[in-house]
Amino acid sequence: MNRTNSRTKNSRTKNRKLIITSILGAITVALGFTPLGFIPLGILNATTLHIPVIIGAIVEGPLVGALVGLIFGISSIMRSIMNTTPLTPFIMNPLVSVLPRVLIGIFAGYTYIWVKKLDEKLLKNLSYIAWIICSVFLGYVLYSNTTNGGTTMTIILSAIFLVLSLFMLYYTNKKMNSDFAVVASSFIGSMTNTVFFLGMMYVLYAEQYMVAVGQPVELARKVIFGIAITSGIPEAILSVIVTTAVVKGVLLSKR
């Protein structure tokens, strides 16, 4: 009887993981082929394509995250074939377009597992710091869009994300709850995408990449590192906000 129950439970778990992988993979593909995959905030355009990968890794573990990342990577190749750009020859290489996306799920999943084991008081304090940093950054983005003639859409989006960040800060205090495991996982997962994608681009195609973007070849390291900082960190902060909001909803529904 126990064996039967165990088999039934394992079967349900496998089916749930398969369903969640399929749903998050479909969302990733949809984001990639629609404007929803990019959030315009005036001073930057942040991609959201890696967020379903991180959510899968947190909610169902590194394996599901890696599988959703695989779907993300394959869809990147498909999208590049359908809409060719100067970067298409590089993205066709799975080491550039697929491997970094699979690693998102692995890094994000194991970061979540490891951080959850830390002391709860420490996690709460780190959550405070993380949400303060996010709020300050988004306050700057909103100020920049307001004073520099940003569009109505960028101002509204900046305000929405700032409100979400402030709410997370308030929630951390009010509910005596720590989000830092999700925050850390989201940030690491997003930066994994940035660092490994641009890193592979640099290692394999530095000269060709610089020619494609119209920059001097000798500045390859400076340009690619600059992109990682100016785009990677803002994208990671937005990933933290969106992922935390979604994961909180999922975990509450499970309870």
N, C-alpha and C positions, 0 to 999 in steps of 0.2 A: 504493500500500500504506500509506504514511504517512498519507495523507488518510483512508483507511478506518479505520485505528487511532485517528486523532484524533476522527473522528466517533463511533466506538464508545465512546471514553472520555468524550466530551462527553455522549453519550446516557446513559451509566451515571451520570455526575455529576448530570445533571438528574433522573433517576429516583430517585437516592438522596436528593436534596434534597426532592423531592416526597413521598417516603415518610416522611422524617423530619418534614417539615412536617405531614403528616397525623397521624402518631403523636403528636407533641407537641401539636397542636391538639386531638386527641381527649382527651389527658390533661388539658389545660386545661379543657375542657368538663366532664369527669368531676369534676375538683376543684371546679368551680363549683357543681355540683349535689349534692355530698356534703359531709359534715363534714370530709373530708380537706383541703378548701381552706382550713381555718383551724387554726392550732396554738395551743391554749390553754396559756399559760405563767403563769397566775395574775394577774400585774400587767398583762398585755397579751394580746391575741389577734391573732396575726400571720397575715396572709394568705399563702398560697403560690401563688396563682393566676398571678402574673407570672413565677414561676421557670422554667416550660417555655419561655417567650418568651426569657429570658436565655440558657438552655442552647442553644436553637436558634441564637441570634445568635453565640454563642461557637464552637460546633462547626461550623456551616455558613455563617456570615456574616450580615451585616445584613439581606439580602433575606429569608432564611428566618426570621430573628427578626421582621421586620416582618409577614410573612404569618401567623406564629403569633400575633402581637399582634393582627392583624386578626380572627382567629378568637376570641381572648380578648374583644375589644371587642364583637363581634356576640353572643357567648354571654352577655355581661353584660346586653345589651338583652333577650335572650330570657328570662334568669333574672328580670329585673326585671318583665317582663310577667307571668310565671307566678306570681311572689311579690311582689305590690305592696307598697311601703313609701312613707312620705312623700317619699322621694328619687326615686321612680320617674319623675316628670315630668322631672326633670333628667337622669337617666341615659338617657332616651330620645333625648337630643340626642347625635349621633355626635361632636360636638366635645368632649363630656365623657367619653363612655364608649368611643369607638373610637380617636380620634386619639392620646390619651396612651398607649394600649396599643401602637399601631403604632410610636410613637416610642421605646418601651422597646427594641424590637429594633434600631432604627437606632442609638440612642445606645450601647447595650451592645455591639453588634457593632463599631462604629468605635472605641470605647474600648479594646476588646481588641486590635484591630489596631495602634492607636497605641502602647499601653503595651508591647506585645511588642517594640517596636523599641528600648526604653530599655536602658541598660547593665545587664548581668546582676547585678553586685554591688549596684547600687542597688536593683534589683527584690527581691533577696534581703533586704536590710535593711528595705525597706518591707513585705515579707511578715512579717518578725518583728514589726514594729510593729502591723500589722493584726491578726495572730492574738493578740497580747497584749491589744489593746483588746477584741477579741471575747471572750476568756477572762475578762477582768475584768468585762465587762458580764454575761456569763452566770453568773459566780460570784455577782454581786450578785442576779441573778434567782433563783438557787437558794437563796441565803441568805434573800431576802425571802419566798419560798414556804415555806421550812422554819420560819421564825420567826413568820410571820403566819398560820399555819393553812391553808396551801395544800393542795389536794386531793392525793391520792396520785398521780394522773395528771400534774398540773402539776409536781410534784416530780421524778417519773421523767423526764418530757420535758426539764425544765431540766437534769437531771444528764446525760442523753444528749447534749444539744447542747454542754454544757460539756466532756464527754469528747471529743467530735468536734473541738472547737476546740483543745483541748490536744494532741490527736493531730496535727492539722495543724501546730501549732507545732513539735512534735517531728519530724515528717516533714520540715519545711523545713530543720531543722538536720541531721538524720541523713543525708538524701539530697542535701544541698547543692542543694536544688531551690527555685525561686521560683514561688509561686502568684499573685504580685501582679497579673498581667494579668487573671486570672480574678476575683480579689478586687475589683479596681477596676471591672471590667465589671459584676460582680454588684451592687456598691454603686450605681454610676451608674444602671444599669437600674432598680433598685428605687426609687431616689429620683426618677427620671424619672416613674415611675408616680404617685408621691405628689405631686410638685410640679405636674405638668401636670393631673392629675385635680382636685386641690383648687384649683389656679390657675384652671382653666376654670370650676369651680363658683363661685369668688369673682367672677371677671370677669363671668360671665353671669347668675348667680343668687344673688348675695350676700344680698340681702334675703329672698328666698323661702326660701333655705337656712336662714337663721337662724330664720325662723318655723317651718320644718319640724322643726328640732331643739330648738325651745323656748328659744332664747336671744335676748337683746336685739339688735336689728339693729345698733346702734352698736358692738357688740363683734365684728362680723363678721371683721375682719382679725385680731384677737387670737385668736379661737377657731379659725379655720382655720389660722393659723400654728402655734398650739399643737398641733393635731392632727398637722400635718406633722412637728413635732419629736418629740412623745411616741409617735406610732405609726410614722411614716416611718423614723426612724433605727433603732429596734429591728427592724422588718421588714427593713430593708436588711442588718443584721448577720446575721439568720437566713438571709436570701437568700444571703449570702456563704458561709455554712457549708454549706448544702444544695447550692448550685450547684457549689461547689468539689469537694465529694465526688463528685457525679455526673459532672462534667466530667472529673475525674481518671480515673474508671472508664472513661469513653468513650474518652478519648485512649489509655489503656493498652491497651484492646481493639483499637484501630486499629493500634497498633504491633505 
